[in-house]
Structures are given as C-alpha cells and as structure tokens.
C-alpha cells in the first residue's frame, strides 16, 4: 500500500492587506457618521444602513484576522493547516448578518404601526456621503477582486451597499417633497431583505466547505468514472472528494489494480489526470492488488 500526495500552490495571499485595512477604516468612519445622522434625523433606514455597514466593517476585521491565521503552516496540532479558519470567519459573519437583518425587520414593522417624523435633508446628506465612501471602497478593491474570491465578495458587497445608499437617498427625498414618512421603514425592510438574500446565497457554500463537501463544480461520480477509465485500474472504492480550502480540492480513494498493472505507473497516471481534468491538487491513494483489497471494497463513496 502506498500514499502519494500532490499539492498546488497559490499566489502569496499577503498582497492587498493594506487596502483591506484601509477599507475597514473607511467603513467604520461611515458607520459612525450614519449612526449619528440617523439619530439626529430620527431615520430608521439610515440607522439600518449604518448597521449593515458596521457588519461589513466587522466582517472585514474578522476576515482580515482570519487571513493572517490562515497563513500559518501546518503543525502537530493542526496537521491540515489553518486555512479553513477563513470559512469559520465567514460563517460567523453571515450568522451575524442574519441576526442584524431580523432585528431590522422587527423595528421596521413596528415603525409602520407607530410612524415617526424624520428629517429628510439629513438623511439625504449622510446617505450621499455613504454612497461616495461605498463607491470609493469598491474602487479600492476592484483590481484585487479579479483574482481573489474573498475580495470579489467584498467588492460586490460594497457595490450593493452603494445601491442601498441610493435607496436611502430616495427615501429622504420623498420625505422632503411629500412627507411620506412611511417610506423610511419601507426602505429599512428592503435593506433587511437584501441582507437576508445575500446570506441565503452565500452561506450554503461556507457550510459545504466546513462539512467537507464535494466541490460545487465537480461531480463525484464523474470523477470516479474517470479514475476507473484509466489503464490498469479495475475498480475504485472508499472515495472521498472534498474541499481542503476555498481554492484547493482533495481526493482520497482506494484503487484496486488489474493483475498486470504496474502500481507506480498507475499511481502517477491517476494523479496527473486528476490535476489536469478536475483541478484536484491533493491526492491520496491506497493502491490495492488482488488478494490485498480491503474487506469493504463494495463501498463506493465514503466508508461503510
């Protein structure tokens, strides 16, 4: 029996740390300005947008810390390394977002039954500042978003925040022109709905990674068929296909060879095929021959 591993290395993740730190600072300043403006104007929608921006800033702080921890090399306590800490951070962030959104729904519905007069011009001014900062943060991360999934998510999040600020500006304008105070809680509910939608879209992928799920773009049965189609392979069993990290796929499998097959050649061919066809960069095979196969060779996926 033999175990062989193939690893794939990525670009240095330290690039862009200063920009992320600057984006955190901008979002914290924006949050403070929106909270003050929301309190002075009596605007729940402005405070709602502030809470969203605060959650953005905190998520960036958590993500920034997680990026630092994730760079630590594997050790005796964490033999797979610390890369998955970024998924844990993402789960914390999305859970927090859901709690914030549900609170905003509660407050928004309450405002419909007990309307509160708001100061439209303060809402418009603060939301306009927020719009400028959101667009600035998005521009700051635009180039990095092309090469990093995490930064791309942050970029899209800031872009969506900019649209939220536009909605708040519209609400403030309607208050100034028509005194439609009910628009303020309505915009609050729309912001809450956006937050919940965003969490619903992104959270399953995080859970999938933490649950050692198969990569979303790969079909386990297709990978097994490709393995069994290789020369010298009779059958495959005890297959595990999972994501070691956001950018690294892994496979563990028992390979039963034909009597005339060369174990070393078969092993090399299988690993090369997996990297080339499926971008599976970490492969562990237990090579078996007739008479040495394990007792549960009938279990195709996972362990019985």
PEFENNOR-V875832 format. One record per residue. N is the residue number from 1. RES is the residue in three letters. PHI is phi in whole degrees, -180 to 180 (NA if undefined). PSI is psi in whole degrees, -180 to 180 (999 if undefined). OMEGA is omega in whole degrees, -180 to 180 (999 if undefined). Layout:
n:res:phi:psi:omega
N:RES:PHI:PSI:OMEGA
N:RES:PHI:PSI:OMEGA
This chain:
n:res:phi:psi:omega
1:UNK:NA:142:180
2:UNK:-140:152:177
3:UNK:-122:128:180
4:UNK:-130:145:-176
5:UNK:-128:143:174
6:UNK:-126:130:-177
7:UNK:-118:151:178
8:UNK:-122:132:-177
9:UNK:-106:146:-176
10:UNK:-113:172:-180
11:UNK:-63:147:180
12:UNK:-52:118:-176
13:UNK:-75:-5:-178
14:UNK:-71:-20:-179
15:UNK:-62:131:177
16:UNK:93:0:-179
17:UNK:-60:-41:-178
18:UNK:-64:-40:179
19:UNK:-67:-39:178
20:UNK:-64:-43:179
21:UNK:-61:-41:179
22:UNK:-66:-39:178
23:UNK:-63:-37:177
24:UNK:-61:-46:180
25:UNK:-60:-43:179
26:UNK:-62:-44:-178
27:UNK:-67:-35:178
28:UNK:-68:-42:177
29:UNK:-64:-40:179
30:UNK:-63:-43:180
31:UNK:-59:-46:-180
32:UNK:-60:-45:-180
33:UNK:-64:-41:-179
34:UNK:-69:-39:179
35:UNK:-64:-46:178
36:UNK:-61:-46:180
37:UNK:-63:-40:180
38:UNK:-65:-40:179
39:UNK:-67:-46:-179
40:UNK:-64:-42:-177
41:UNK:-83:-14:-176
42:UNK:72:25:-175
43:UNK:-98:116:176
44:UNK:-71:-35:-179
45:UNK:-64:-37:179
46:UNK:-69:-41:177
47:UNK:-67:-37:177
48:UNK:-61:-45:178
49:UNK:-65:-35:178
50:UNK:-64:-43:179
51:UNK:-63:-37:178
52:UNK:-65:-44:179
53:UNK:-67:-35:177
54:UNK:-65:-41:178
55:UNK:-65:-35:176
56:UNK:-62:-46:-179
57:UNK:-63:-44:-180
58:UNK:-66:-37:179
59:UNK:-65:-36:177
60:UNK:-67:-38:178
61:UNK:-63:-48:-180
62:UNK:-63:-44:-180
63:UNK:-64:-39:179
64:UNK:-63:-46:178
65:UNK:-65:-40:-180
66:UNK:-65:-38:177
67:UNK:-60:-40:179
68:UNK:-65:-47:-179
69:UNK:-65:-39:-176
70:UNK:-62:-20:-179
71:UNK:-80:-10:-180
72:UNK:-65:140:179
73:UNK:-73:160:177
74:UNK:-60:147:178
75:UNK:-140:-172:-176
76:UNK:-66:-28:180
77:UNK:-86:-37:-180
78:UNK:-122:82:-173
79:UNK:-70:-19:176
80:UNK:-94:1:-178
81:UNK:87:-171:-174
82:UNK:-114:11:-175
83:UNK:-59:-32:-176
84:UNK:-73:-8:177
85:UNK:-60:-27:179
86:UNK:-68:-34:177
87:UNK:-71:-38:177
88:UNK:-62:-43:178
89:UNK:-62:-42:179
90:UNK:-63:-40:179
91:UNK:-63:-42:177
92:UNK:-61:-45:-178
93:UNK:-63:-45:-178
94:UNK:-70:-35:176
95:UNK:-63:-44:178
96:UNK:-62:-41:178
97:UNK:-59:-42:-180
98:UNK:-64:-43:179
99:UNK:-61:-45:179
100:UNK:-61:-44:-178
101:UNK:-63:-43:180
102:UNK:-64:-37:177
103:UNK:-65:-40:179
104:UNK:-66:-36:176
105:UNK:-62:-46:179
106:UNK:-59:-48:-179
107:UNK:-67:-39:-179
108:UNK:-65:-44:178
109:UNK:-63:-41:179
110:UNK:-61:-37:-180
111:UNK:-67:-28:178
112:UNK:-65:-35:-179
113:UNK:-84:-27:178
114:UNK:-130:78:-177
115:UNK:-60:144:179
116:UNK:-124:135:179
117:UNK:-69:135:-179
118:UNK:-122:158:180
119:UNK:-97:103:-172
120:UNK:-62:-41:-174
121:UNK:-68:-34:176
122:UNK:-66:-41:178
123:UNK:-58:-47:-177
124:UNK:-64:-44:-178
125:UNK:-64:-49:-178
126:UNK:-66:-41:179
127:UNK:-65:-34:178
128:UNK:-66:-41:176
129:UNK:-63:-43:179
130:UNK:-60:-41:179
131:UNK:-61:-44:180
132:UNK:-63:-43:-179
133:UNK:-69:-41:178
134:UNK:-60:-45:179
135:UNK:-67:-36:178
136:UNK:-65:-43:178
137:UNK:-64:-40:178
138:UNK:-63:-42:179
139:UNK:-65:-34:-179
140:UNK:-65:-34:-176
141:UNK:-103:2:-174
142:UNK:-60:-49:-177
143:UNK:-64:-42:179
144:UNK:-65:-29:-177
145:UNK:-64:-20:-179
146:UNK:-73:-21:-176
147:UNK:-121:-7:-178
148:UNK:-129:125:179
149:UNK:-64:-41:-180
150:UNK:-64:-46:180
151:UNK:-67:-34:178
152:UNK:-64:-39:177
153:UNK:-63:-41:179
154:UNK:-65:-40:179
155:UNK:-61:-48:180
156:UNK:-65:-34:179
157:UNK:-65:-44:179
158:UNK:-67:-36:178
159:UNK:-65:-41:177
160:UNK:-67:-36:176
161:UNK:-61:-37:178
162:UNK:-62:-41:177
163:UNK:-65:-36:176
164:UNK:-63:-40:178
165:UNK:-65:-37:176
166:UNK:-61:-41:179
167:UNK:-63:-40:179
168:UNK:-66:-39:178
169:UNK:-61:-43:179
170:UNK:-62:-43:180
171:UNK:-61:-45:179
172:UNK:-63:-38:179
173:UNK:-65:-41:179
174:UNK:-66:-34:176
175:UNK:-66:-44:-180
176:UNK:-64:-45:-174
177:UNK:-80:-42:-172
178:UNK:-123:-3:-176
179:UNK:58:40:177
180:UNK:-86:81:-175
181:UNK:-69:-22:179
182:UNK:-68:-17:179
183:UNK:-67:-32:-178
184:UNK:-61:-53:177
185:UNK:-67:-28:178
186:UNK:-63:-46:178
187:UNK:-63:-36:176
188:UNK:-59:-45:179
189:UNK:-65:-37:178
190:UNK:-66:-41:177
191:UNK:-64:-43:178
192:UNK:-62:-41:179
193:UNK:-64:-40:178
194:UNK:-62:-44:-180
195:UNK:-61:-46:-179
196:UNK:-64:-40:178
197:UNK:-63:-45:-179
198:UNK:-60:-45:180
199:UNK:-64:-41:-179
200:UNK:-64:-34:-180
201:UNK:-76:-42:-172
202:UNK:-89:-30:-172
203:UNK:-65:-39:180
204:UNK:-57:-38:179
205:UNK:-65:-37:178
206:UNK:-66:-46:180
207:UNK:-63:-40:179
208:UNK:-60:-42:179
209:UNK:-66:-45:-179
210:UNK:-68:-29:180
211:UNK:-87:11:-179
212:UNK:59:38:-179
213:UNK:-74:161:175
214:UNK:-65:141:176
215:UNK:-53:139:-173
216:UNK:-62:-28:-177
217:UNK:-95:9:180
218:UNK:-120:148:175
219:UNK:-109:118:-176
220:UNK:-57:-43:-178
221:UNK:-66:-35:177
222:UNK:-65:-40:178
223:UNK:-65:-42:179
224:UNK:-63:-43:178
225:UNK:-61:-40:179
226:UNK:-66:-38:178
227:UNK:-64:-45:-177
228:UNK:-73:-17:179
229:UNK:-81:-14:-180
230:UNK:-69:147:-179
231:UNK:-61:133:177
232:UNK:92:-10:-178
233:UNK:-94:127:177
234:UNK:-93:-45:179
235:UNK:-158:165:180
236:UNK:-131:141:177
237:UNK:-151:175:-178
238:UNK:50:50:-177
239:UNK:-87:132:172
240:UNK:-126:122:178
241:UNK:-124:120:-175
242:UNK:-151:174:178
243:UNK:-100:115:176
244:UNK:-71:-33:178
245:UNK:-155:-176:-176
246:UNK:-61:-31:-175
247:UNK:-119:14:-175
248:UNK:-134:115:178
249:UNK:-94:149:-177
250:UNK:-137:152:178
251:UNK:-141:139:175
252:UNK:-129:131:-177
253:UNK:-156:152:171
254:UNK:-95:129:-177
255:UNK:-116:117:176
256:UNK:-94:120:-177
257:UNK:-93:157:173
258:UNK:-71:156:-177
259:UNK:-56:-32:-177
260:UNK:-93:5:-175
261:UNK:-84:147:176
262:UNK:-93:118:-176
263:UNK:-56:-42:-177
264:UNK:-67:-44:180
265:UNK:-66:-41:179
266:UNK:-64:-42:-180
267:UNK:-61:-47:-179
268:UNK:-63:-44:-179
269:UNK:-64:-40:-179
270:UNK:-65:-45:-179
271:UNK:-66:-41:179
272:UNK:-65:-39:179
273:UNK:-65:-42:-178
274:UNK:-65:-39:179
275:UNK:-69:-44:-175
276:UNK:-71:-42:-174
277:UNK:-91:-35:-171
278:UNK:-123:2:-179
279:UNK:56:35:175
280:UNK:-89:105:-169
281:UNK:-93:-12:-180
282:UNK:-126:111:-175
283:UNK:-122:133:175
284:UNK:-129:118:-179
285:UNK:-115:140:167
286:UNK:-108:103:-177
287:UNK:-79:127:-180
288:UNK:-123:149:176
289:UNK:-121:164:-180
290:UNK:-57:131:-178
291:UNK:95:-14:-180
292:UNK:-119:2:-178
293:UNK:-66:152:-177
294:UNK:-71:163:-175
295:UNK:-67:-24:-177
296:UNK:-107:42:-177
297:UNK:-66:-14:180
298:UNK:-80:-9:-179
299:UNK:-87:110:-173
300:UNK:-74:-52:-176
301:UNK:-117:129:179
302:UNK:73:-164:179
303:UNK:-113:146:180
304:UNK:-72:999:999
